[in-house]
Amino acid sequence: MSRPTVSVIIPTYNRANLLRRAITSVLNQTFRDFELIVVDDASPDNTPEVVESINDGRIRYVRLKKNSGGPVARNTGIKKARGKFIALLDDDDEWLPHRLETQVRKFETLEQNIGVVYGGFYYVSQQDGRILGKRLPAYKGNVYDKLLRENFIGSPTLLIRRECFKRAGLFDPNLSSSQDWDMWLRIARHYKFDYVDEIVAKYYVHGRQISFNMKKYIPGRERFIRKHLDIWKNPRILSIHLSQMGLLLLLSGEPEKGLRYLMYSIGMAPFNIENYQTLLKLALDSRALEYIRKIISGEDVHKG
């Protein structure tokens, strides 16, 4: 059996009502040489029936014996992947039809030391399909230092050489949040990044209150910071992380802890203008709280 160029991995849990849209957006790609690995994280709903109802030989369905979380589901798919490239899609997001073709063609023009090609994405309301905003790519080459400050990459837009995971490792299941950010940062230690300057995916916002996931998000972000010593050792960068978490805590109804983070941040780097600019930008943003959360973290709080 010949190996496909791309292995697409969709981890899913209890989202049978949305999964078909994600799968269809993959099957509708103009680039056809791929396999689609759907990793079911022991969903209690009718996810198996949804996958079985879609007749396409490129789909491989894997069901985990117990619910283990998004990182484990993704890692399972990566281990089973046969393609030269890995592309990730969450079960409630969607690709535009040219996504794979545009990025595979881009890779054909690049040197071997480019490990990732990413693109832009729309923020879309799950409730009514409205486009809430967009994020276009801006950084390429050695992006490690930039990733220390912010996660500017949307997970449904990356095309990753499979070898990157062999060198950088897999997703960290010990992080309760910021797993994507952690993964891109570890890859950026070894490989350069490039991008296609266009929108390639839709990133759906479910509109849940930010406080709903704060008990999961903040400990994960703290562990992420401790894990990456280059953040911890740089007061200017660490102050940005602390101020962002402080603002999130304020927005989610935890003013005492939020103010404590902000005071730590200011005390650590009182003349860091970049920090104040970030806070002002976020404070003046009138869009939904979850959208603010997405801008800060680059990942979705509702996606395990």
Contacts in CASP RR format, 6 or more apart in sequence:
PFRMAT RR
TARGET T0000
AUTHOR 0000-0000-0000
METHOD contacts of the structure
MODEL  1
MSRPTVSVIIPTYNRANLLRRAITSVLNQTFRDFELIVVDDASPDNTPEV
VESINDGRIRYVRLKKNSGGPVARNTGIKKARGKFIALLDDDDEWLPHRL
ETQVRKFETLEQNIGVVYGGFYYVSQQDGRILGKRLPAYKGNVYDKLLRE
NFIGSPTLLIRRECFKRAGLFDPNLSSSQDWDMWLRIARHYKFDYVDEIV
AKYYVHGRQISFNMKKYIPGRERFIRKHLDIWKNPRILSIHLSQMGLLLL
LSGEPEKGLRYLMYSIGMAPFNIENYQTLLKLALDSRALEYIRKIISGED
VHKG
3 82 0 8 1.000
3 83 0 8 1.000
3 84 0 8 1.000
4 33 0 8 1.000
4 34 0 8 1.000
4 35 0 8 1.000
4 58 0 8 1.000
4 82 0 8 1.000
4 83 0 8 1.000
5 31 0 8 1.000
5 33 0 8 1.000
5 34 0 8 1.000
5 83 0 8 1.000
5 84 0 8 1.000
5 85 0 8 1.000
5 104 0 8 1.000
6 31 0 8 1.000
6 33 0 8 1.000
6 34 0 8 1.000
6 35 0 8 1.000
6 83 0 8 1.000
6 84 0 8 1.000
6 85 0 8 1.000
6 86 0 8 1.000
6 87 0 8 1.000
6 100 0 8 1.000
6 104 0 8 1.000
6 159 0 8 1.000
7 34 0 8 1.000
7 35 0 8 1.000
7 37 0 8 1.000
7 77 0 8 1.000
7 78 0 8 1.000
7 81 0 8 1.000
7 82 0 8 1.000
7 83 0 8 1.000
7 85 0 8 1.000
7 86 0 8 1.000
7 87 0 8 1.000
7 162 0 8 1.000
8 26 0 8 1.000
8 34 0 8 1.000
8 35 0 8 1.000
8 36 0 8 1.000
8 37 0 8 1.000
8 87 0 8 1.000
8 88 0 8 1.000
8 89 0 8 1.000
8 100 0 8 1.000
9 37 0 8 1.000
9 39 0 8 1.000
9 74 0 8 1.000
9 77 0 8 1.000
9 78 0 8 1.000
9 81 0 8 1.000
9 86 0 8 1.000
9 87 0 8 1.000
9 88 0 8 1.000
9 89 0 8 1.000
10 19 0 8 1.000
10 22 0 8 1.000
10 23 0 8 1.000
10 26 0 8 1.000
10 36 0 8 1.000
10 37 0 8 1.000
10 38 0 8 1.000
10 39 0 8 1.000
10 89 0 8 1.000
10 90 0 8 1.000
10 91 0 8 1.000
11 39 0 8 1.000
11 41 0 8 1.000
11 69 0 8 1.000
11 70 0 8 1.000
11 73 0 8 1.000
11 74 0 8 1.000
11 76 0 8 1.000
11 77 0 8 1.000
11 90 0 8 1.000
11 91 0 8 1.000
12 19 0 8 1.000
12 22 0 8 1.000
12 38 0 8 1.000
12 39 0 8 1.000
12 40 0 8 1.000
12 41 0 8 1.000
12 43 0 8 1.000
12 47 0 8 1.000
12 73 0 8 1.000
12 91 0 8 1.000
13 40 0 8 1.000
13 41 0 8 1.000
13 42 0 8 1.000
13 43 0 8 1.000
13 67 0 8 1.000
13 69 0 8 1.000
13 70 0 8 1.000
13 73 0 8 1.000
13 91 0 8 1.000
13 304 0 8 1.000
14 43 0 8 1.000
14 44 0 8 1.000
14 45 0 8 1.000
14 47 0 8 1.000
15 43 0 8 1.000
15 45 0 8 1.000
15 47 0 8 1.000
15 91 0 8 1.000
15 92 0 8 1.000
16 43 0 8 1.000
16 45 0 8 1.000
16 46 0 8 1.000
16 47 0 8 1.000
16 49 0 8 1.000
16 50 0 8 1.000
18 91 0 8 1.000
18 92 0 8 1.000
19 38 0 8 1.000
19 47 0 8 1.000
19 50 0 8 1.000
19 51 0 8 1.000
19 91 0 8 1.000
20 50 0 8 1.000
20 54 0 8 1.000
21 92 0 8 1.000
21 94 0 8 1.000
22 89 0 8 1.000
22 90 0 8 1.000
22 91 0 8 1.000
22 92 0 8 1.000
22 93 0 8 1.000
22 94 0 8 1.000
23 36 0 8 1.000
23 38 0 8 1.000
23 51 0 8 1.000
23 54 0 8 1.000
23 59 0 8 1.000
24 54 0 8 1.000
25 89 0 8 1.000
25 94 0 8 1.000
25 95 0 8 1.000
25 96 0 8 1.000
25 97 0 8 1.000
26 34 0 8 1.000
26 36 0 8 1.000
26 89 0 8 1.000
26 95 0 8 1.000
27 36 0 8 1.000
27 54 0 8 1.000
27 56 0 8 1.000
27 58 0 8 1.000
28 97 0 8 1.000
29 95 0 8 1.000
29 97 0 8 1.000
29 98 0 8 1.000
29 99 0 8 1.000
29 100 0 8 1.000
29 101 0 8 1.000
30 97 0 8 1.000
30 98 0 8 1.000
30 100 0 8 1.000
30 101 0 8 1.000
31 100 0 8 1.000
31 101 0 8 1.000
31 104 0 8 1.000
34 58 0 8 1.000
34 87 0 8 1.000
34 100 0 8 1.000
35 58 0 8 1.000
35 59 0 8 1.000
35 60 0 8 1.000
35 81 0 8 1.000
35 82 0 8 1.000
35 83 0 8 1.000
36 56 0 8 1.000
36 58 0 8 1.000
36 59 0 8 1.000
36 60 0 8 1.000
37 60 0 8 1.000
37 62 0 8 1.000
37 77 0 8 1.000
37 80 0 8 1.000
37 81 0 8 1.000
38 51 0 8 1.000
38 59 0 8 1.000
38 60 0 8 1.000
38 61 0 8 1.000
38 62 0 8 1.000
39 62 0 8 1.000
39 63 0 8 1.000
39 64 0 8 1.000
39 73 0 8 1.000
39 74 0 8 1.000
39 76 0 8 1.000
39 77 0 8 1.000
40 47 0 8 1.000
40 48 0 8 1.000
40 51 0 8 1.000
40 61 0 8 1.000
40 62 0 8 1.000
40 63 0 8 1.000
40 64 0 8 1.000
40 73 0 8 1.000
41 64 0 8 1.000
41 67 0 8 1.000
41 68 0 8 1.000
41 69 0 8 1.000
41 70 0 8 1.000
41 72 0 8 1.000
41 73 0 8 1.000
42 63 0 8 1.000
42 64 0 8 1.000
42 65 0 8 1.000
42 66 0 8 1.000
42 67 0 8 1.000
42 68 0 8 1.000
48 61 0 8 1.000
48 63 0 8 1.000
51 59 0 8 1.000
51 61 0 8 1.000
52 61 0 8 1.000
60 80 0 8 1.000
62 76 0 8 1.000
62 77 0 8 1.000
62 80 0 8 1.000
64 72 0 8 1.000
64 73 0 8 1.000
64 76 0 8 1.000
68 173 0 8 1.000
69 173 0 8 1.000
69 304 0 8 1.000
70 171 0 8 1.000
70 173 0 8 1.000
70 179 0 8 1.000
70 303 0 8 1.000
70 304 0 8 1.000
71 170 0 8 1.000
71 171 0 8 1.000
71 172 0 8 1.000
71 173 0 8 1.000
71 175 0 8 1.000
71 179 0 8 1.000
72 171 0 8 1.000
72 173 0 8 1.000
74 88 0 8 1.000
74 170 0 8 1.000
74 171 0 8 1.000
75 170 0 8 1.000
75 171 0 8 1.000
75 173 0 8 1.000
78 86 0 8 1.000
78 162 0 8 1.000
78 165 0 8 1.000
78 170 0 8 1.000
79 170 0 8 1.000
81 162 0 8 1.000
83 162 0 8 1.000
84 161 0 8 1.000
84 162 0 8 1.000
85 104 0 8 1.000
85 107 0 8 1.000
85 159 0 8 1.000
85 160 0 8 1.000
85 161 0 8 1.000
85 162 0 8 1.000
86 159 0 8 1.000
86 160 0 8 1.000
86 161 0 8 1.000
86 162 0 8 1.000
86 164 0 8 1.000
86 165 0 8 1.000
87 99 0 8 1.000
87 100 0 8 1.000
87 103 0 8 1.000
87 158 0 8 1.000
87 159 0 8 1.000
87 160 0 8 1.000
88 155 0 8 1.000
88 156 0 8 1.000
88 158 0 8 1.000
88 160 0 8 1.000
89 95 0 8 1.000
89 156 0 8 1.000
89 201 0 8 1.000
90 155 0 8 1.000
90 156 0 8 1.000
90 300 0 8 1.000
90 303 0 8 1.000
92 126 0 8 1.000
92 204 0 8 1.000
92 206 0 8 1.000
92 302 0 8 1.000
92 303 0 8 1.000
93 156 0 8 1.000
93 201 0 8 1.000
93 202 0 8 1.000
93 203 0 8 1.000
93 204 0 8 1.000
94 156 0 8 1.000
94 201 0 8 1.000
94 202 0 8 1.000
94 204 0 8 1.000
95 156 0 8 1.000
95 200 0 8 1.000
95 201 0 8 1.000
95 202 0 8 1.000
96 199 0 8 1.000
96 200 0 8 1.000
96 201 0 8 1.000
96 202 0 8 1.000
98 200 0 8 1.000
99 157 0 8 1.000
99 200 0 8 1.000
99 201 0 8 1.000
100 159 0 8 1.000
102 196 0 8 1.000
102 198 0 8 1.000
102 200 0 8 1.000
103 117 0 8 1.000
103 119 0 8 1.000
103 159 0 8 1.000
103 196 0 8 1.000
103 200 0 8 1.000
104 159 0 8 1.000
106 117 0 8 1.000
106 194 0 8 1.000
106 196 0 8 1.000
107 114 0 8 1.000
107 117 0 8 1.000
107 159 0 8 1.000
110 117 0 8 1.000
110 194 0 8 1.000
113 191 0 8 1.000
113 192 0 8 1.000
114 141 0 8 1.000
114 191 0 8 1.000
114 192 0 8 1.000
114 193 0 8 1.000
114 194 0 8 1.000
115 160 0 8 1.000
115 161 0 8 1.000
115 164 0 8 1.000
115 187 0 8 1.000
115 191 0 8 1.000
115 192 0 8 1.000
115 193 0 8 1.000
116 158 0 8 1.000
116 159 0 8 1.000
116 160 0 8 1.000
116 161 0 8 1.000
116 164 0 8 1.000
116 184 0 8 1.000
116 187 0 8 1.000
116 191 0 8 1.000
116 193 0 8 1.000
116 194 0 8 1.000
117 158 0 8 1.000
117 159 0 8 1.000
117 193 0 8 1.000
117 194 0 8 1.000
117 195 0 8 1.000
117 196 0 8 1.000
118 137 0 8 1.000
118 153 0 8 1.000
118 154 0 8 1.000
118 157 0 8 1.000
118 158 0 8 1.000
118 159 0 8 1.000
118 193 0 8 1.000
118 195 0 8 1.000
118 196 0 8 1.000
119 136 0 8 1.000
119 137 0 8 1.000
119 153 0 8 1.000
119 154 0 8 1.000
119 157 0 8 1.000
119 158 0 8 1.000
119 195 0 8 1.000
119 196 0 8 1.000
119 197 0 8 1.000
119 198 0 8 1.000
119 199 0 8 1.000
119 200 0 8 1.000
119 201 0 8 1.000
120 134 0 8 1.000
120 135 0 8 1.000
120 136 0 8 1.000
120 137 0 8 1.000
120 154 0 8 1.000
120 157 0 8 1.000
120 195 0 8 1.000
120 196 0 8 1.000
120 198 0 8 1.000
120 199 0 8 1.000
120 200 0 8 1.000
120 201 0 8 1.000
121 134 0 8 1.000
121 135 0 8 1.000
121 154 0 8 1.000
121 156 0 8 1.000
121 157 0 8 1.000
121 199 0 8 1.000
121 200 0 8 1.000
121 201 0 8 1.000
121 202 0 8 1.000
121 203 0 8 1.000
122 131 0 8 1.000
122 132 0 8 1.000
122 133 0 8 1.000
122 134 0 8 1.000
122 199 0 8 1.000
122 201 0 8 1.000
122 202 0 8 1.000
122 203 0 8 1.000
123 131 0 8 1.000
123 132 0 8 1.000
123 133 0 8 1.000
123 134 0 8 1.000
123 135 0 8 1.000
123 203 0 8 1.000
123 205 0 8 1.000
123 291 0 8 1.000
123 294 0 8 1.000
124 130 0 8 1.000
124 131 0 8 1.000
124 132 0 8 1.000
124 202 0 8 1.000
124 203 0 8 1.000
124 204 0 8 1.000
124 205 0 8 1.000
125 131 0 8 1.000
125 132 0 8 1.000
125 204 0 8 1.000
125 205 0 8 1.000
125 207 0 8 1.000
126 204 0 8 1.000
126 205 0 8 1.000
126 206 0 8 1.000
126 207 0 8 1.000
127 206 0 8 1.000
127 207 0 8 1.000
132 205 0 8 1.000
132 287 0 8 1.000
132 288 0 8 1.000
132 291 0 8 1.000
133 287 0 8 1.000
133 291 0 8 1.000
134 199 0 8 1.000
135 152 0 8 1.000
135 154 0 8 1.000
136 197 0 8 1.000
136 198 0 8 1.000
136 199 0 8 1.000
137 152 0 8 1.000
137 153 0 8 1.000
137 157 0 8 1.000
137 195 0 8 1.000
137 196 0 8 1.000
137 197 0 8 1.000
138 152 0 8 1.000
139 146 0 8 1.000
139 152 0 8 1.000
139 193 0 8 1.000
139 195 0 8 1.000
140 192 0 8 1.000
140 193 0 8 1.000
140 194 0 8 1.000
140 195 0 8 1.000
141 192 0 8 1.000
141 193 0 8 1.000
141 194 0 8 1.000
142 188 0 8 1.000
142 192 0 8 1.000
143 188 0 8 1.000
143 192 0 8 1.000
143 193 0 8 1.000
144 185 0 8 1.000
144 188 0 8 1.000
144 189 0 8 1.000
146 152 0 8 1.000
147 153 0 8 1.000
147 181 0 8 1.000
147 184 0 8 1.000
147 185 0 8 1.000
147 188 0 8 1.000
148 185 0 8 1.000
148 228 0 8 1.000
148 230 0 8 1.000
148 231 0 8 1.000
148 234 0 8 1.000
148 237 0 8 1.000
149 237 0 8 1.000
149 240 0 8 1.000
149 274 0 8 1.000
150 240 0 8 1.000
150 296 0 8 1.000
150 298 0 8 1.000
151 178 0 8 1.000
151 180 0 8 1.000
151 181 0 8 1.000
151 184 0 8 1.000
151 297 0 8 1.000
151 298 0 8 1.000
151 299 0 8 1.000
152 298 0 8 1.000
153 180 0 8 1.000
153 184 0 8 1.000
153 193 0 8 1.000
153 298 0 8 1.000
154 180 0 8 1.000
154 201 0 8 1.000
154 203 0 8 1.000
154 298 0 8 1.000
154 299 0 8 1.000
155 180 0 8 1.000
155 299 0 8 1.000
156 200 0 8 1.000
156 201 0 8 1.000
156 202 0 8 1.000
156 203 0 8 1.000
157 200 0 8 1.000
157 201 0 8 1.000
158 184 0 8 1.000
160 187 0 8 1.000
161 191 0 8 1.000
164 187 0 8 1.000
164 190 0 8 1.000
164 191 0 8 1.000
167 190 0 8 1.000
167 191 0 8 1.000
168 183 0 8 1.000
168 186 0 8 1.000
168 187 0 8 1.000
168 189 0 8 1.000
168 190 0 8 1.000
168 191 0 8 1.000
169 186 0 8 1.000
170 183 0 8 1.000
171 179 0 8 1.000
171 180 0 8 1.000
171 182 0 8 1.000
171 183 0 8 1.000
172 179 0 8 1.000
172 182 0 8 1.000
172 183 0 8 1.000
172 227 0 8 1.000
173 179 0 8 1.000
174 223 0 8 1.000
175 182 0 8 1.000
175 220 0 8 1.000
175 223 0 8 1.000
175 224 0 8 1.000
175 227 0 8 1.000
176 216 0 8 1.000
176 217 0 8 1.000
176 219 0 8 1.000
176 220 0 8 1.000
176 223 0 8 1.000
177 213 0 8 1.000
177 216 0 8 1.000
177 217 0 8 1.000
177 218 0 8 1.000
177 219 0 8 1.000
177 220 0 8 1.000
177 221 0 8 1.000
177 224 0 8 1.000
177 297 0 8 1.000
177 299 0 8 1.000
177 301 0 8 1.000
178 217 0 8 1.000
178 220 0 8 1.000
178 221 0 8 1.000
178 223 0 8 1.000
178 224 0 8 1.000
178 297 0 8 1.000
178 299 0 8 1.000
179 299 0 8 1.000
180 298 0 8 1.000
180 299 0 8 1.000
181 224 0 8 1.000
181 297 0 8 1.000
181 298 0 8 1.000
181 299 0 8 1.000
182 224 0 8 1.000
182 227 0 8 1.000
182 228 0 8 1.000
185 228 0 8 1.000
203 294 0 8 1.000
203 300 0 8 1.000
204 300 0 8 1.000
205 288 0 8 1.000
205 290 0 8 1.000
205 291 0 8 1.000
205 294 0 8 1.000
205 300 0 8 1.000
206 290 0 8 1.000
206 302 0 8 1.000
207 288 0 8 1.000
207 290 0 8 1.000
208 290 0 8 1.000
208 301 0 8 1.000
208 302 0 8 1.000
209 252 0 8 1.000
209 289 0 8 1.000
209 290 0 8 1.000
210 248 0 8 1.000
210 251 0 8 1.000
210 252 0 8 1.000
210 289 0 8 1.000
210 290 0 8 1.000
210 292 0 8 1.000
210 293 0 8 1.000
210 301 0 8 1.000
211 252 0 8 1.000
211 253 0 8 1.000
211 254 0 8 1.000
212 301 0 8 1.000
213 301 0 8 1.000
213 302 0 8 1.000
214 248 0 8 1.000
214 249 0 8 1.000
214 252 0 8 1.000
214 254 0 8 1.000
216 301 0 8 1.000
217 248 0 8 1.000
217 293 0 8 1.000
217 297 0 8 1.000
217 301 0 8 1.000
218 245 0 8 1.000
218 248 0 8 1.000
218 249 0 8 1.000
221 241 0 8 1.000
221 245 0 8 1.000
221 297 0 8 1.000
222 245 0 8 1.000
225 231 0 8 1.000
225 232 0 8 1.000
225 238 0 8 1.000
225 241 0 8 1.000
226 232 0 8 1.000
230 237 0 8 1.000
231 237 0 8 1.000
231 238 0 8 1.000
231 241 0 8 1.000
232 238 0 8 1.000
235 268 0 8 1.000
235 269 0 8 1.000
235 272 0 8 1.000
236 269 0 8 1.000
236 272 0 8 1.000
236 274 0 8 1.000
236 275 0 8 1.000
238 268 0 8 1.000
238 269 0 8 1.000
239 264 0 8 1.000
239 265 0 8 1.000
239 266 0 8 1.000
239 267 0 8 1.000
239 268 0 8 1.000
239 269 0 8 1.000
239 272 0 8 1.000
239 275 0 8 1.000
240 265 0 8 1.000
240 272 0 8 1.000
240 274 0 8 1.000
240 275 0 8 1.000
240 278 0 8 1.000
242 261 0 8 1.000
242 262 0 8 1.000
242 264 0 8 1.000
242 265 0 8 1.000
242 268 0 8 1.000
243 261 0 8 1.000
243 262 0 8 1.000
243 265 0 8 1.000
243 266 0 8 1.000
243 275 0 8 1.000
243 278 0 8 1.000
243 279 0 8 1.000
244 278 0 8 1.000
244 282 0 8 1.000
244 296 0 8 1.000
245 258 0 8 1.000
245 261 0 8 1.000
246 257 0 8 1.000
246 258 0 8 1.000
246 259 0 8 1.000
246 260 0 8 1.000
246 261 0 8 1.000
246 262 0 8 1.000
246 265 0 8 1.000
247 258 0 8 1.000
247 262 0 8 1.000
247 279 0 8 1.000
247 282 0 8 1.000
247 283 0 8 1.000
247 296 0 8 1.000
248 258 0 8 1.000
248 292 0 8 1.000
248 293 0 8 1.000
248 296 0 8 1.000
249 255 0 8 1.000
249 257 0 8 1.000
249 258 0 8 1.000
249 261 0 8 1.000
250 258 0 8 1.000
250 259 0 8 1.000
250 262 0 8 1.000
251 289 0 8 1.000
251 292 0 8 1.000
252 289 0 8 1.000
265 275 0 8 1.000
266 275 0 8 1.000
269 275 0 8 1.000
282 292 0 8 1.000
282 295 0 8 1.000
282 296 0 8 1.000
285 291 0 8 1.000
285 292 0 8 1.000
285 295 0 8 1.000
290 301 0 8 1.000
290 302 0 8 1.000
293 301 0 8 1.000
294 300 0 8 1.000
294 301 0 8 1.000
END
